[in-house]
Amino acid sequence: MFTKDDILRFETLETPFYFYNLEILEQTLKIITEVSSRYNYHVHYAFKANTNDHVLKLIQEYGLGADCVSGNEVKKALDYSFSKEKVVFAGVGKSDKEINLALDHDIFSFNCESIQELEVINELAEVKQKTARIALRINPNVMANTHRYITTGLEENKFGISQWELEAVVEKLEKLNNLELIGLHFHIGSQITDLTAFKSLCIRVNEIQEWFQNRNIPLKHINVGGGLGVDYHNPDENTIPDFETFFKIFDDFLELMPHQELHFELGRSVVAQCGALISKVLYIKNGVKTDFAILDAGMTELLRPALYQAYHKIESLTSKAKEQQKYDVVGPICESSDCFGKAIEIPKIQRGDLLAIRSAGAYGEVMALNYNLRDDVKAYYK
């Protein structure tokens, strides 16, 4: 991912910072749009993965829609010229202010997660004399085989309407005159690498579709979410996820109705591999089993390892040593969880060397904190 010129440039910049290779992002977007258009699928970009201005501008240029989970994400999507006809608003806790913003802009759809939310959107739409288009987010109770914090499709999770609630939901919708049901929404989790989970989702969606068909309830679109994982261990060998296989699973196993649209919400798989966190070694500290490499980046710049015990490949960019050594790579934050990796084997490093923490384009910069009154992290581009 890094050329000699890149590294020479890094040595002139204040660390830590995010580095985005927009060429990789563009290659990824080309493949997504090429394969999805083959099936006439609609792809929305999940804003929560990364809202960097340069990243969003390029994604918008490729015609993707916007999957938003806050009012500010809806606003930013519209500010960056994402078509309102391609903006969906999801999330279990939409505030009245956020709902009103989306109503004022007449977005494509609210993905609704409870009966009470349906009632609130209907009430606010009635005040504005509008009809809100909605999709029901249904919890399919499908195991995604991923980290428990990013599993979203089980009945024990807070997300979605359980299938046993559907009769009550349909009865309620008959009384809510300012809502138009246009689709169903599903999402089973994130960083899914076992693609059989998506086959299981298709089978469950077919069953739920049949339930609505039997009640003569038309549905214009199905939204199956996202969740396609990336290869954090081999970012150079597998830079672009296998979108061919991913989209084909839905073509093979999902039974759409005539003229029914299929929508996706891709985030991590779009942006993860185009970004890296670049950090400088502040100190090497002797440890009991391994030495500590203390960086000037911490969990405030990249939270995933502390929050999810997530793996990111760590590379030395400037060490000239031939000898390999193991380090616990840690940050400067006053928390023992501030650790990027334990017993990481890299060429022997010293104070001032630069390290790259790879595959940080998703849920990296967007989750950065000012804890310990840290400076805002900067970003640079190629």
Secondary structure, DSSP 8 states (H G I E B T S, - for coil): ---HHHHHHHTTS-SSEEEE-HHHHHHHHHHHHHHHHHTT-EEEEEGGG---HHHHHHHHHTT-EEEESSHHHHHHHHHTT--GGGEEE--S---HHHHHHHHHTT-SEEEE-SHHHHHHHHHHHHHTT--EEEEEEB-------S-GGGB-SSTTSSSSB-GGGHHHHHHHHTT-TTEEEEEEE---BSSB--THHHHHHHHHHHHHHHHHHTTT---SEEE----B---SS-TTTT-S--HHHHHHHHHHH----TT-EEEEEE-HHHHGGGEEEEEEEEEEE--SSSEEEEES--TTT--HHHHH-----EEESS----SEEEEEEE-SSSSTT-EEEEEEEEE---TT-EEEE-S-TTTTGGG---GGG----EEEE-
